[in-house]
Structures are given as structure tokens and as C-alpha cells.
Amino acid sequence: MSEGGTTDDELQGGTLVALVAMALGIFVVANDFTALSVAIVDIEGDLDTTLNRAQWVINADTVVFGVLIVTGGSAMPWAR
């Protein structure tokens, strides 16, 4: 029994859930980035822009998506 009345097994279970949630979030962001990287030529053609500007669109999407994953994860009840 550790301080605060929780057992070490409860702490390790919560740590495992947090680890799995973060790993899943990283996988989703990486998967999104990979899909956009494959489609960059089509994005460039559809938006009638240069490759440099299309890369900025992909980077902005990745940053916003990553921030939403992290802030959304902080709302999980077991993360508190």
C-alpha cells in the first residue's frame, strides 16, 4: 500500500492504460501524416499550389491533429 490508500497494482494498471493511450495517439498521428505524405502530389494538384505550400498544409494538419489528440486525452476520467 502506498501513500493515499492506493495499491501499487492500481498505480501500475493506470500507468499501463496511460501508456497504451499515448501509444495509440502517436500511432494515429503517424498514420495520418503518412496518408497525407502519400497524397501530397494529389493535394498539390487539387489546390493548384506549389509543393512547398502543400507541405505547409500537411505540417499544419499534423500539428493541429496532434494537439487535439493530447488535449482530448486529458479529458479521460482515468487520466486524473
Secondary structure, 3 states (H helix, E strand, C coil): CCHHHCCHHHHHHHHHHHHHHHHHHHHHHHHHHHHHHHCHHHHHHHHCCCHHHHHHHHHHHHHHHHHHHHHHHCCCHHHC
